[in-house]
Amino acid sequence: MTITEPANKAKIFSPVKVCMEVGGITVEPAKKGANPGKGHHHILFSSLPVDLSQPIGKAEIHMGGGSACQTFELDPSRHVTIALFANGKHIPIKPIVTDRVMITVK
């Protein structure tokens, strides 16, 4: 998994657009269930969940429709933006598929 937008250490204005791409696995809507080698993206801030065997919390940005990009508002500050790939039950797939970038919102 790679966060393709924004670039690591980017200095940008809100709203922020985050885009991801994956290889070797298939992006599909969460409503299709938990299928081997398939799932959808989540965007988190600051850190990964402590227990990656549990569903990702609803406070995170859930891209269950199967999209690769999401635009959202962020306060001016430095943010760690983390992409995490999960199955249709929102449980991170194994091995963990993730990427992170640090951005500064002006």
C-alpha positions in Angstrom: 0.0 0.0 0.0 1.2 3.5 -0.8 -0.3 6.8 0.0 0.1 8.5 -3.4 -1.3 11.9 -2.2 -0.3 14.0 -0.3 3.5 13.5 -0.4 5.3 12.9 2.8 6.3 16.1 4.5 3.9 18.1 2.3 2.8 21.6 3.5 -0.8 22.0 2.3 -4.1 23.7 3.0 -7.4 22.1 4.1 -9.4 20.4 2.7 -6.9 17.6 2.4 -7.2 14.9 -0.3 -5.7 11.5 0.6 -5.3 8.9 -2.1 -3.9 5.3 -1.8 -3.1 2.4 -4.1 -2.4 -1.2 -3.3 -0.9 -4.1 -5.2 -1.5 -7.8 -4.9 -4.9 -7.3 -3.2 -8.3 -6.1 -4.5 -10.2 -3.1 -3.3 -13.9 -3.7 -3.0 -16.8 -2.3 -1.0 -17.1 -3.5 2.6 -20.7 -4.7 2.0 -19.2 -7.6 -0.1 -18.0 -9.1 3.2 -14.7 -10.5 4.4 -13.1 -12.1 1.4 -9.5 -13.4 1.2 -7.2 -10.9 -0.5 -9.9 -8.2 -0.7 -10.9 -5.3 1.4 -11.0 -1.5 1.6 -9.1 1.5 2.9 -9.2 3.3 6.3 -7.5 6.5 7.2 -6.3 7.1 10.7 -4.4 9.8 12.4 -1.5 9.6 14.9 -1.1 5.8 15.4 -2.4 2.4 14.5 -4.9 0.7 16.8 -3.3 -1.3 19.6 -5.1 -4.6 18.7 -5.0 -5.2 15.0 -7.0 -8.4 15.4 -10.1 -6.3 16.2 -12.3 -4.1 13.9 -11.0 -0.6 13.3 -13.0 2.0 15.3 -15.7 4.1 13.7 -14.0 7.3 14.7 -11.5 6.8 11.8 -12.2 7.6 8.2 -13.8 4.5 6.7 -13.7 4.1 2.9 -16.1 1.2 2.8 -17.4 2.1 -0.6 -14.2 0.9 -2.2 -12.8 4.3 -3.1 -9.1 5.1 -3.2 -9.3 8.8 -2.4 -11.1 10.8 0.3 -11.1 14.6 0.9 -11.7 16.0 4.4 -11.1 19.0 6.6 -8.1 19.1 9.0 -7.1 21.8 11.5 -3.9 23.7 10.8 -1.2 21.6 12.5 1.2 18.7 11.8 -0.6 15.4 11.2 0.5 11.8 10.9 -1.8 10.3 8.3 -2.0 6.5 8.2 -3.6 4.3 5.6 -4.7 0.8 6.8 -6.3 -1.9 4.6 -9.0 -4.0 6.2 -11.5 -6.7 5.2 -15.3 -6.2 4.9 -15.6 -6.6 8.7 -13.1 -3.7 9.2 -10.4 -6.0 10.6 -6.9 -5.3 9.2 -5.8 -8.0 6.8 -2.7 -10.1 7.6 0.0 -9.4 6.9 -0.8 -5.8 7.9 -1.0 -3.5 4.8 -0.3 0.1 5.8 1.5 3.3 4.9 2.0 6.7 6.6 2.9 10.2 5.7 3.5 13.3 7.8 1.8 16.5 6.6 1.6 20.0 7.8 -1.7 21.8 7.2 -1.3 25.6 7.0 
